[in-house]
Amino acid sequence: MTDVLSSRQRSMADRIRLRVTAPLALYREGLKVARPFAGALLRRRAGAGKESVERLGERRGRAGVARPDGPLVWLHGASVGELVSLLPLIESLTRRGFWALVTTGTVTSAAVAAERLPEGAIHQFLPLDVPAYADRFLDHWKPDLVLIAESELWPNLLRRARRLGAPIGLVNARMSQRSFARWRRAPRTIGALLGHFDLCLAQSAGDAARFAELGARHVVDVGNLKFDSPPPPADPATLTALRRLVRGRPVFVAASTHPGEDAAVARAHAVARVRAPDLLTILAPRHPAAGAAAVEAASLQGVVAQIRSSGAEPDRESEFYIADTIGELGLFYRIADVVFMGGSLAPHGGQNPIEPAKLGAPVLHGPHVRNFADIYGALDAAHGAAEIDGPDALGAAAGDMLADPHARAAMGAAAEATCARLGGALNRTLQAIEPYLIQLRLGVG
């Protein structure tokens, strides 16, 4: 970072008066006190497979690599969905010569980052929001621009980034009705948190209105970056082999399922195969460790399940196949005739349906989709997706669609067209942050 830009940041930091409410002060002091216990927490999580053992230092703010010379944009997405939504933005920034520091918080997202980040992007785990860790992380990276995806509001990291003077933007910003109702009971605290942001680029008009009412500045509805994200990749050789294995069979994929939904999918399989003989159901749980529970759920329906992580392939004898591996949804979406998106029968809030929809797959979902209400609403209205209310209804709907190729094709085409129609958020996001990028390139304030 140039001396001119450093001076600009110091000057900006001097002008900033950070608001601190009592809850935020208590939060900060509490995490200072909790710091000695952080190591034990991280080791316990690593033992459960929720942290990378080799990279625990990053969670304490210790950088895994040196900071490169030149302007650096820090982009943060909590997990896989947020990371994928940021990929087109990351690719655009790196093509223009900016370094991209990309942080996430989960092991699964780190695996996706390793596979899909472009040259010029560096992945690190987000440090815990302990003040000392936040200071260590930001003192090393000194980002020139910060872009946070959706609604990740970590008070200590935001406070430290604001003191560095780097402009901060909330991109693809999302605020559910439930979160909005909670934050309205603490207006000064949410106002203080949102006060760290120079701009807020919202996913929808509803999100924009909620952020503006809570005190965000420079709020703009730019649309949802997820519609501009590429479909998940698939290894061509593996895809060819998989298509050969399932050729001629109806394929029902249940993606990103949550605890309890494995039993619902097993029941749906039993119902659907009445109308779709030789049905292959592929269940891809949100958390790969859930594969064992899915085996048990299938057995209760009298169905023998096979597990991908054990080396099994979905051969002609397979009926219920559990894809308990990471980063392979792109394979299964491409061979699916019908997709059920998980997290929607369980009261989780739904999972993002855009990836299968962009690949032309008809989408079924349950009623619990509050996290993606606008997206599901658009797909349902265009008849590219349909809501079901339970396991039997899921099986009946899947069976009907598998038995009717014309209706299935029309639904898949509607899903794909809806995604294309709702794109464009990437260009609008780039236009909104262009003034900051120009300043970084020129090295002036």
N, C-alpha and C positions, 0 to 999 in steps of 0.2 A: 504494500500500500504506500502511495506516495506521501511525501511530507506535506504537500498541499492538502491532500485529502484528510490526513490525520489532523491538520489544523482546523479544517472545516468541521470535522467530527467533534473536536474538543470544544470549538465555539458553540456548536449546536447543543452539546451536553450541558454547557454552562447555562444555556437559556431554558433548559427543561426543568420544570418544577414537578417532580413526581408526587402524585397524591398517594398517601398511605392511609388506609382505613384500619381500624382496630383488628378486624379479622385477618387482614393481610399481614399486619405486624405480628400477630400471634402465630400465623402460619410460618413466617420467616424465622422467628425465634424458636419455634417448635422443631423445625428442621435443623437448626443449628445444634440443638440439644440432641437430636436423634442421629447426628452424623456418626458417632462411634458405633452405632448398631447397623449402619448401612452395609458394611462388609459382610456381616453374617446374613443379612437379608439377601444380598446378591448371591452369595454362595449357596444358600438354600434354594433360591430360584434356579440357579445353574444346575443343581442336582436334580431338579424336576424338569429340566429341559427347556426352561423359560428364559434362560440367558446363555450367551456364548461364553464358555469357560475361558477361552483364549483371549476374549476381548472385554473382560470385566473392568479393566482399567478405563476404558472409554466411558463406562457408566459412572466413573468417578471424575470425569472431565479430563482424563489423561489422553492426549491425542495419540492415535496410532500411526500417524504420518506427519511430515512437516507441512507447514502452510506454504503453498506455492506463491511465487511472486505474481503480482498483478491483481486486478479487481476480482473480488470473490463474493458470490451471492450464496447466502446460507438459506437452504430450503428444507423445511421440516414437514414430514407426514408421519402420523402416528404408526400406522401399520400398512398392510399390503394395499388396501383400497386407496388410501391417501397417497401412497407412493406412486401407484399406477396413474392416478389422476395428475400427478405432477410431471410424469415422464415427458410429455410433449413440451412442456415449459422448460424443463431441464435441457432437453435436446436443442431447443431454440437458443437458449443462453450459451451453451457450450459451442454451438456452431458460430456464434458471434464473437467468440474469443474470451468469454467470461469463465472463470472457474466456478464450479458449483459444488459446494459442500452440502451433502444430502444426509440428513439424519432421520432415523426411524427408531422405534422402541421395541421391536419384536424380532425374534430369531427368524421367523418366516419371512418378514420383510427384508431382512438382511440377505437372505438367500435370493430373493427376487432382485434386490439391488445388484448383487454380484453378477447376475445373469443379464440384466437389462439396462444398467446404467451406461451411458455413452462415454467415450473418451473425453477427459476433461472434467469428469464428475468424481468426487471422492465420497465414499460412504463411511459414516461413523454412527455408532449408537448414541442416542441422545443421553446426556448425563442425567442422573437423578437431580431433582430440583433443590438440592442442598446448596446453600449460598456459596460455600467454598468450592464446590464442584462447578457451579455455574461460572464463577469467577475464573477458575483455571481453564475451563473450556473456551470462554470468550477471550481471555487474555492471549491464548494461543492463536485462535483462528481470526480474530479481529475482522469479522465480516463487514463488507461495505454496504450491503443491502440484505435485509432479512425478510423472507417470505414464508409465512406459517400457513399450513393448509387447514381448512375447515374451522375447528374451534378449539385448538390446542392452546390453552391459556395457562402456561406455567409461570407463576408470579416472579420467582427469583431469576429465572433466565430472561424473562422480558425486562425486568428492572435493570439487570446488568447490561443487556443489549442496548436499552434506551440510554444508559449512561455513557456508552461508547459513542453515541451520536449517530449510529447507523439508522437510516430510515427503515421502518418496519411496516410490512403490509400483511393483511390477512387475506389469503387468496382462496378461491372456491369456498368461501365462508358459508357455514351452515349453522343455523340455530333452530333446533326443534321447538315445537310448541311447549313440550314438557320442560325443556331447559329454560326457555323464555319465561315460563310461569315461575320457576324456581328463582331465576335471577331477578325478577321483578320484586321479590321480597328482600333483596339486598342491593338496592340501586346504587349506593355509593361505592360498594366494592366492585361491582361489574363495571361501573363507570370508570373507576380507577384502572382496572385491567385493560379495558378497551381504549383508555387514554394513551396507552403506549403505542397505538397503531396510527400511522400517518394516513393510511387508506384501508378501506374494507371492500373487497370485491366479492359480492354475494352470488350464490348459486341461483337464486330466484328472487322475484319481487317480494315474496313473503319473508324470506330470509333477510333481505335488505331492510324491510320495514321493521323487523324485530331488532336487528342490530342498531338501526338508527334510533329507535325508541329507548334502547338501553344505553345510548350515549356514544356510539361509534361515530367517528368523523369521516367525511369524504366517502360515503357509502354509495356504491354503484352496483346495480344488477347487471352482471356480465354473462350470466348463464353458467352452466355446469361443465367444468373441465373434463369430467368423466366421459362426456359425449365425444370429446376430441381425442381420448386416449385410444391407442391401438389395441386390438384384441390381444389376448394373451398368446404368446408364441407356441409353436409346436414343432418339435424336431421332425423334419420331413421323413426320415427313414422310419422312425418309431410310429409316425402317423400312418404311413403306408402299411406297415406290418399290422397295426391295430385294425385298420379298415379291412384288411384281408381276413383277419380273425372273425370279425363280426358281420361280414358281408351277407346280405339277405335277411338279417335279423332286425326286428324293431329294437331300438335302443332308447331307454329312459334313463336320464342322468339326474340325480339329486345332488345338487352342488352346495357346498358350504353349509352343511347341516350342523345343527347344534344339539346338545344333549336332549334326549327325548324324541327327537325327530327321526332317529334311526328306526325306532319301532313303527312310527307313522309311515315311513317309506317302505318298510318290509310289508306292512299291511296293504299299502297301496299297490305294491308289486303283485300280491296275491289276488287283488281285485282286477288289476289291469290285464293280467295274463289270460283271463277268461276271454277277452276280446282280442288279445294280441298273443297268440300262441308263439312259443319259442322266444318270448321276451327276455331280453338282457337288461337288468337294472344295474346301473353303476352308481354307487354312493360314494361321494367324495366329501368326507367330514371336514368342517372348518379347522379342526385340530386333529392332526394325524393320529395322535395317541388314542383317539376315540374309536379306533378300528375294532378293538376287542368288544366294546359294548355293541357295536353294529353286528358283529358275528352272533352274539347272543340274541339280539332282537330278531335277526333273521331265523334263527333256529326255532324260536317260539312260533313262527309262522310255518314251520315245516320246510324251510328253505335252507339249503346248504350254501354258505357263503365262502368265497375265496378272497384272499387278501393279496393285494399287489406287492406290498413290501416284503412278503415271503417269497416272491419270485413267481407267483401264479399268474397265468395269462387268461384272458376271457375267452377260452376255447368253446367249442360247440357244447360241451357239457356244463359250462358255467351258466348260472341263472341269476345270481346275485353277487356282484363283484365290488369289493371295497377298495377304493383307490386312496389308500392312506399314505400318500406320498406328497411331497411339496412341489409346487410349480408345474403341475401337469394338467391343470384345468383346460388349457388350450387344446390339448389332445382330445379330451372327452367332449367338450363343446362341439368340436368339429365332426364327431361321429354321432352326436345326439339327434334323435328325431323330436324329442320333447325334453325340456329342462324344467325341473322344479328348483326354485331358489330357496335355500334354507334360511333359518332365522326368522321365518314368517309364520310357521305353525306354533313354534315355541314363542313365548312373549319376549323376544330379543329385540325386535325392531326392523328385521329384514336384512338382506344382503343385496349388494349392487347387482341389478339384472342387466346392465348395459353390455357386458362382455358377451354373454350368449346371444342377446338381441342383435348386436352388431354382426354376429356370424349367421344371422337368419334363423335362429332356433326359436320356436314358440316357447313362451315362458308361463309356467304356473306358479302361483304363490299363495300363501295363507293371508290372513287378515292383519298380521302384526308387521307392518312395513313402515312404521312412522319415520325411521331414519332415512327412507328414500321415498317418502310419500309423493312428492312431485313427479319423480321418475315413473313410479308405478302407475300414478294417475294418468300420465300421458300415454304410457303403453297400453293400459286397460282401455282408455278412451278410443285408441286407434285399433283396438282388437288385435294387438300384438302380444298381449298377455291377458291372463284371466285369473281371478281370485277363486280359491276353493276354501272350504271351511273345516276340513278334517281329512283323516286318512282315507276313508271310503270315497269321499268326494274327489280326492286327489287321484285315487286309482281309477275311478270311473271316468274322470276327465282325460287322464292320460290314455286310458284304453280307447276311448272314443276318438281321440286325435290320432293315435297310432293306426286305427282302423280306417281312417279317412285321409288319404294322402293329399287330396285337393284342399280340404279345409286346413290341414297342417301347413301346406305350402303358402296358403294365403295369409295365415297367421304369422308365419316366419317372415314373409315379405313385409307385412305391416310393421313388425318389430324393427326390422332393418331400416325401413324408410323413416320411422319415427326418430331413430338415433341420428340419421343423416339430417333430418329437418331441424333437430335441436342442437346441432353443432355450432361452432363459431366462437365459443368462449375463449379459446386459446388466443385468437387474434385480438379480441376485446381486452383480454388480460394484458397482453403485450403492449397494446396501445396505452393502457392505464399506467403501466410501470415505465414506459419509454422515457419520460423526463428524468427518472432516477438513473436509468441506464446511461443516458447521455452524460449526466454529471459524473458518473463513475468513469466513463471513457475519457472525459476531458480532465478529470481529477480536480474539479473545482466545485464550490458550493453555490 
